[in-house]
């Protein structure tokens, strides 16, 4: 096997420099700004403007359809990047392509004249931004040794959080829907430039490129838990915890507007997001570094899941804005640890080096499938089955279940 192939497929042992960690983290800031500015504020406002009498249903259709595209996009573009033999590397071409087409897709959403076009634009956005995301996260198992992955996962968690805060702030402060989308697009493009300028990627020898087989790709969505049980349990853990978080998040704007009756729900979403981000930043890097030093992952995931569920129970018990602030702070503490440590854990249960990006894409289904299911679960609960107290209780139960199941993983401590 050639040196290029060995370098691209071998487990990394050389520590990554700080400038690379900073650049990939900044690219993640841009990506999550472009994702969560719409998810947190802009899509809800646009659905309300285009279908005021059926805003919940319209938003559910848009978010659910987009998430369905994301289910396929992440493993698809991950598999394509695994097979890319560009002289610029396997991952960087997809960062460029995903970012540029993602910007165009967001423009379509911004100028959508009706819910149908809005849905098409958001589906295209999910497709393209997931191409960029698949390439970014695959660079971690490509280039980061095990002893650094908790730390790098922590900084990526910081980046994601800053992106969520920036997206919410831009969407709330831009002065209009179109201005909000344009601001998110600008951050997406500018933030990716330093990562691309570094041009640090691994080139795969064409002689060792895996052959493309559509049937094999489709079969690859199912990674047999009997052959790879730790991968299966890691996927299920992530799915349950993310479903517990997605169910209340999809209607956060309407929760503040209709249940809490906060006078400025856009600003309320930003205040909650900023509070969550502030406490997350206290734990996300520290949790990852502590996990690296102790060589343990599962206990951190368990504790983080229990703390996040406690935040949901606070919201279930008191529908006031002060209670929401406390819940956001508690959620940030738990999610900070979870974000860094669970990501490190996942990179250590991937079945094959040759399929790293595809398998991370399959893991990413555990992030995106909850977005498909959340509107279908949340809408009847909010409207017919007890409202927001029941919604947040269900959220807490799912989070605890996911946290406990992490102990079924055997190959990671």
C-alpha positions in Angstrom: 0.0 0.0 0.0 1.3 3.5 -0.9 2.3 6.1 1.7 -0.7 8.2 0.7 -3.1 5.4 1.3 -1.5 4.4 4.6 -1.6 8.1 5.8 -5.2 8.5 4.8 -6.5 5.2 6.3 -4.2 4.7 9.3 -5.1 5.7 12.8 -3.5 9.1 13.4 -0.7 9.3 16.1 0.7 12.8 15.6 -1.0 15.6 17.6 -2.8 18.2 15.6 -1.6 21.8 16.0 -3.7 24.5 17.7 -4.1 26.5 14.5 -5.9 23.5 12.9 -8.2 23.1 15.8 -9.0 26.8 15.7 -9.6 26.8 12.0 -11.9 23.7 11.9 -13.7 25.1 15.0 -14.3 28.5 13.2 -15.7 26.7 10.1 -18.0 24.9 12.5 -19.2 28.2 13.9 -20.2 29.3 10.4 -21.9 26.1 9.6 -24.0 26.1 12.8 -24.8 29.8 12.4 -26.3 29.0 9.0 -28.2 26.0 10.4 -29.6 27.4 13.7 -30.4 31.0 12.8 -33.2 29.5 10.6 -34.1 26.6 13.0 -34.2 28.8 16.1 -36.0 31.9 14.7 -36.2 32.5 11.0 -38.1 29.4 9.9 -40.7 29.9 12.6 -41.2 33.5 11.7 -41.4 32.7 8.0 -44.0 29.9 8.6 -46.0 32.4 10.7 -45.8 35.0 7.9 -46.7 32.5 5.1 -49.4 30.5 6.9 -50.5 32.4 10.0 -53.5 30.2 10.7 -51.5 27.0 10.6 -48.0 28.0 11.6 -47.3 24.9 13.8 -48.2 22.5 11.0 -46.3 24.5 8.4 -43.2 24.7 10.5 -43.5 21.0 11.2 -43.7 20.2 7.5 -40.6 22.3 6.7 -38.4 21.1 9.5 -39.5 17.5 9.1 -39.0 17.4 5.3 -35.6 19.0 5.7 -34.5 16.6 8.3 -35.6 13.7 6.1 -33.2 14.9 3.4 -30.5 15.3 6.1 -30.9 11.6 6.9 -29.7 10.6 3.5 -27.3 13.5 2.9 -24.8 12.9 5.7 -24.0 9.3 4.9 -24.2 9.9 1.1 -21.7 12.7 1.1 -19.6 11.0 3.7 -19.3 8.0 1.4 -18.5 10.2 -1.5 -15.8 12.0 0.4 -14.4 8.7 1.6 -13.9 8.0 -2.2 -12.6 11.4 -3.3 -9.1 11.4 -4.7 -8.6 15.1 -5.4 -5.1 16.5 -5.0 -6.6 18.8 -2.4 -7.6 15.8 -0.3 -10.8 13.8 0.5 -12.6 16.3 2.7 -11.8 19.9 1.6 -13.6 19.8 -1.8 -16.8 18.9 0.0 -16.4 21.7 2.5 -16.2 24.1 -0.5 -19.0 22.6 -2.5 -21.3 22.2 0.5 -20.7 25.7 1.8 -21.4 27.4 -1.6 -24.5 25.4 -2.5 -25.7 25.8 1.1 -25.5 29.6 0.7 -27.6 29.4 -2.5 -30.1 27.2 -0.9 -30.6 29.6 2.0 -31.2 32.4 -0.5 -34.1 30.3 -1.9 -35.6 29.9 1.5 -35.2 33.7 2.2 -37.2 34.7 -0.9 -39.7 31.8 -0.8 -43.2 33.1 -1.8 -45.1 30.2 -0.2 -44.6 27.2 2.2 -44.0 24.8 -0.7 -41.0 26.8 -2.0 -39.8 27.3 1.6 -39.8 23.6 2.1 -37.9 22.9 -1.1 -35.3 25.5 -0.1 -34.9 24.1 3.3 -34.5 20.5 2.0 -31.8 21.8 -0.3 -30.2 23.6 2.6 -30.1 20.4 4.7 -28.7 18.4 1.8 -25.9 20.8 1.0 -24.9 21.8 4.6 -24.8 18.2 5.6 -22.3 17.6 2.8 -20.1 20.3 4.4 -20.7 18.9 7.9 -19.8 15.3 6.9 -16.5 16.4 5.5 -15.7 18.5 8.6 -16.4 15.9 11.3 -14.6 13.1 9.3 -11.4 15.1 9.5 -11.3 14.4 13.2 -10.8 10.6 13.1 -8.7 11.2 10.0 -6.2 13.4 11.7 -6.7 13.5 15.5 -5.2 10.8 17.7 -7.4 9.2 20.4 -5.7 11.1 23.3 -6.8 14.5 21.8 -10.3 13.7 20.7 -12.1 14.7 23.8 -10.3 18.1 23.7 -11.0 18.6 20.0 -14.6 17.5 20.5 -14.8 20.1 23.2 -13.7 22.9 20.9 -16.1 21.7 18.2 -18.8 21.9 20.9 -17.7 25.4 21.7 -17.9 26.2 18.0 -21.4 24.7 17.6 -22.6 26.7 20.6 -21.2 29.9 19.4 -22.8 29.2 16.0 -26.2 28.6 17.6 -25.9 31.9 19.6 -24.7 33.8 16.6 -27.5 32.4 14.4 -30.1 33.3 17.0 -28.6 36.8 17.5 -28.3 37.6 13.8 -31.9 36.3 13.2 -33.3 38.4 16.0 -31.3 41.6 15.3 -31.1 41.7 11.5 -34.3 43.6 11.1 -36.2 41.3 8.8 -36.3 37.7 7.4 -34.2 38.3 4.3 -31.6 40.3 6.3 -31.4 37.5 8.8 -30.8 34.9 6.1 -28.2 37.1 4.4 -26.3 37.6 7.7 -26.2 33.8 8.3 -25.0 33.2 4.8 -22.2 35.7 5.2 -20.9 34.1 8.4 -21.1 30.6 6.8 -18.8 31.7 3.9 -16.3 33.9 5.8 -15.8 31.5 8.7 -14.8 28.6 6.4 -11.9 30.6 4.7 -9.2 30.0 7.4 -9.8 26.2 7.4 -9.6 26.1 3.6 -6.4 28.3 3.5 -4.6 25.9 5.8 -5.2 23.2 3.1 -4.5 20.4 5.7 -6.1 17.3 4.4 -5.1 13.7 3.5 -4.9 12.5 -0.1 -6.1 9.0 -0.9 -4.2 7.1 -3.6 -6.6 6.4 -6.5 -5.4 2.8 -6.5 -6.9 2.3 -3.1 -10.1 4.2 -3.5 -13.1 2.0 -2.5 -15.3 1.1 -5.5 -18.7 2.7 -5.6 -21.5 0.2 -5.2 -25.0 1.6 -4.8 -26.4 -1.5 -3.3 -23.5 -1.7 -0.9 -24.0 2.0 0.0 -27.7 1.4 0.7 -26.8 -1.7 2.8 -24.3 0.5 4.7 -27.2 2.4 6.3 -27.6 -0.8 8.3 -24.5 -1.6 10.3 -25.4 -4.9 11.9 -25.4 -4.5 15.7 -24.7 -8.2 16.1 -21.3 -7.7 14.3 -20.7 -4.2 15.7 -22.7 -4.0 18.9 -20.8 -1.1 20.4 -21.6 1.0 17.3 -25.2 0.0 17.6 -25.5 1.0 21.3 -23.6 4.3 20.7 -26.1 5.1 17.9 -29.1 4.3 20.1 -27.8 6.3 23.0 -27.2 9.3 20.8 -30.6 8.9 19.1 -32.6 8.9 22.4 -30.7 11.8 23.9 -31.1 13.9 20.8 -34.8 13.0 20.4 -35.3 14.2 24.0 -33.7 17.5 23.1 -35.4 17.9 19.7 -39.0 17.4 20.9 -39.1 20.7 22.9 -36.7 22.6 20.8 -38.8 22.6 17.6 -41.5 24.7 19.3 -39.3 26.8 21.6 -40.4 30.0 19.9 -44.1 29.1 20.2 -43.5 27.9 23.8 -42.3 31.4 24.8 -45.1 33.0 22.8 -48.1 30.9 23.7 -47.3 29.2 27.1 -44.9 31.6 28.8 -46.4 34.6 27.0 -43.1 36.4 26.9 -43.6 39.8 25.3 -40.7 39.4 22.8 -40.3 35.7 21.9 -37.5 36.3 19.4 -35.4 38.1 22.1 -36.5 35.4 24.5 -35.1 32.6 22.3 -31.8 34.5 22.1 -31.6 35.1 25.9 -32.2 31.4 26.6 -29.7 30.4 23.9 -27.1 32.8 25.3 -27.7 31.4 28.9 -27.3 27.9 27.7 -24.2 28.8 25.7 -22.6 30.5 28.7 -22.9 27.5 31.0 -22.0 25.1 28.2 -18.7 26.9 27.7 -17.9 26.2 31.3 -18.0 22.4 30.8 -17.5 21.5 27.1 -13.7 21.7 26.8 -13.1 20.9 30.5 -15.3 17.8 30.2 -13.5 16.6 27.0 -10.0 17.2 28.6 -11.0 15.4 31.8 -12.3 12.4 29.8 -9.0 12.3 27.8 -6.9 12.3 31.0 -9.0 9.7 32.8 -9.4 7.6 29.7 -13.1 7.2 30.5 -16.1 8.2 28.4 -19.3 6.5 29.6 -19.6 7.9 33.1 -19.4 11.4 31.6 -22.2 10.6 29.1 -24.4 9.2 31.8 -24.0 12.2 34.1 -24.5 14.6 31.2 -27.7 12.9 30.1 -29.2 13.0 33.7 -28.4 16.7 34.0 -30.0 17.5 30.7 -33.2 15.6 31.7 -33.3 17.6 34.9 -33.5 20.7 32.8 -36.5 19.4 30.9 -38.2 18.6 34.2 -37.7 22.2 35.3 -39.6 23.3 32.2 -42.3 20.7 32.8 -42.9 22.0 36.4 -43.0 25.8 35.8 -43.9 27.6 32.7 -42.3 31.0 33.5 -39.4 32.8 31.9 -37.2 32.7 35.1 -37.7 28.9 35.2 -36.8 28.7 31.5 -33.6 30.6 32.2 -32.6 28.2 35.0 -33.4 25.3 32.7 -31.3 26.7 30.0 -28.4 27.1 32.4 -28.7 23.5 33.6 -29.1 22.2 30.1 -25.9 24.0 29.1 -23.9 22.4 31.9 -25.0 18.9 30.9 -24.8 19.3 27.1 -21.3 20.8 27.3 -20.0 17.5 28.7 -22.1 15.4 26.4 -21.1 17.2 23.3 -17.4 16.7 23.7 -17.3 13.3 25.3 -19.9 11.5 23.2 -18.3 12.7 20.0 -14.9 11.3 21.2 -16.7 8.0 22.1 -18.3 7.7 18.7 -15.0 8.1 16.9 -13.7 5.1 18.9 -16.4 2.7 17.8 -16.3 3.2 14.0 -16.2 -0.2 12.2 -13.7 0.6 9.4 -11.2 3.3 8.6 -12.1 3.3 4.9 -15.7 4.3 5.7 -15.1 6.8 8.4 -17.1 9.6 6.9 -20.0 7.3 5.8 -20.2 5.7 9.2 -20.1 9.1 10.9 -22.9 10.0 8.5 -24.9 7.0 9.8 -24.2 8.2 13.3 -25.5 11.6 12.2 -28.8 10.0 11.5 -29.2 9.8 15.2 -29.0 13.6 15.2 -31.3 14.2 12.3 -33.9 11.5 12.6 -35.1 13.1 15.8 -35.8 16.3 13.8 -38.1 14.3 11.6 -39.9 12.6 14.5 -40.0 15.6 16.9 -42.7 17.6 15.1 -44.9 14.4 14.7 -44.4 13.7 18.5 -44.6 17.2 19.8 -47.6 18.6 17.8 -50.2 16.2 19.2 -48.8 16.4 22.7 -48.9 20.2 22.7 -52.4 20.5 21.1 -54.2 17.4 22.5 -52.3 15.4 25.2 -51.4 17.7 28.0 -49.5 20.6 26.5 -46.0 21.6 27.4 -45.7 20.0 30.8 -46.3 16.6 29.2 -43.9 17.4 26.3 -41.0 18.2 28.6 -41.7 15.2 30.8 -41.5 12.9 27.7 -38.2 14.7 26.8 -36.7 14.0 30.2 -37.6 10.3 30.1 -36.0 9.9 26.7 -32.8 11.6 27.9 -32.5 9.3 30.9 -33.1 6.2 28.8 -30.3 7.2 26.4 -27.9 8.0 29.2 -28.3 4.7 30.9 -27.9 2.6 27.7 -24.3 4.0 27.2 -23.2 1.3 29.6 -24.0 -1.4 27.0 -20.9 -0.2 25.1 -18.1 -2.6 26.0 -15.0 -1.5 24.0 -14.8 2.0 25.5 -14.4 2.7 29.2 
